[in-house]
């Protein structure tokens, strides 16, 4: 099996998180059915950091999606490589 490049995996995860949060906010702004409950949940988690369902919220949400995705996917890749070495 092959090791994962932690930095590249984390960056890909961060970009994925940013796109997901930004796109969900845009869809909620446009009134697409099903996105309002999700963006309400995002407001509960990221509202303290400036997120809202608005044009500014798209950028703020994308930023925090990037940060959170980077951290989570980076930890996953690091842990995967650690467990791979031990087996």
C-alpha distance (Angstrom), angle and dihedral (degrees) to the residues before:
residue distance angle dihedral
X1 . . .
X2 3.75 . .
X3 3.80 130.5 .
X4 3.78 119.5 -116.4
X5 3.79 119.3 -122.5
X6 3.80 97.7 -118.6
X7 3.80 97.0 -156.2
X8 3.80 95.0 47.9
X9 3.80 92.6 44.4
X10 3.81 90.8 49.0
X11 3.80 91.7 48.5
X12 3.81 91.6 49.5
X13 3.80 89.7 49.9
X14 3.78 91.0 48.4
X15 3.79 92.4 51.7
X16 3.80 89.8 47.5
X17 3.81 91.2 51.4
X18 3.79 92.6 47.6
X19 3.80 92.9 50.1
X20 3.81 92.7 46.8
X21 3.80 95.3 50.6
X22 3.80 93.7 41.2
X23 3.79 93.1 47.9
X24 3.81 92.5 46.4
X25 3.81 89.6 52.6
X26 3.80 92.1 49.6
X27 3.81 91.1 48.5
X28 3.79 90.7 49.6
X29 3.81 90.7 50.1
X30 3.79 89.9 51.2
X31 3.81 91.2 49.9
X32 3.80 97.9 -115.2
X33 3.82 107.0 170.6
X34 3.79 116.3 -106.2
X35 3.80 99.9 24.6
X36 3.80 99.1 87.3
X37 3.85 95.7 75.4
X38 3.80 90.3 48.7
X39 3.79 94.3 50.1
X40 3.81 89.8 45.4
X41 3.80 87.1 57.7
X42 3.80 90.5 47.9
X43 3.81 88.7 52.8
X44 3.80 90.0 54.8
X45 3.81 91.7 52.7
X46 3.81 102.0 34.3
X47 3.81 102.0 24.2
X48 3.78 90.8 96.3
X49 3.81 88.3 57.5
X50 3.80 94.4 52.0
X51 3.80 103.0 -87.7
X52 3.79 119.5 145.5
X53 3.78 135.6 149.1
X54 3.80 95.3 -91.2
X55 3.77 140.5 96.0
X56 3.81 90.4 -85.4
X57 3.80 88.6 46.3
X58 3.79 90.0 61.3
X59 3.81 90.9 62.8
X60 3.81 94.8 39.5
X61 3.80 92.0 47.8
X62 3.79 92.3 46.5
X63 3.80 90.0 51.5
X64 3.81 93.8 50.7
X65 3.81 90.4 42.7
X66 3.80 88.1 54.2
X67 3.81 92.3 49.7
X68 3.79 95.4 45.3
X69 3.81 94.1 43.8
X70 3.81 90.9 48.1
X71 3.79 92.6 52.3
X72 3.80 96.9 42.9
X73 3.79 97.0 44.4
X74 3.81 91.0 42.5
X75 3.79 92.0 53.8
X76 3.80 89.7 46.5
X77 3.83 92.8 52.4
X78 3.80 92.1 45.2
X79 3.81 91.8 49.8
X80 3.81 91.1 45.9
X81 3.80 91.0 53.6
X82 3.81 91.1 46.5
X83 3.80 92.9 52.1
X84 3.78 91.4 43.5
X85 3.82 91.1 57.3
X86 3.81 91.6 50.8
X87 3.78 95.9 53.3
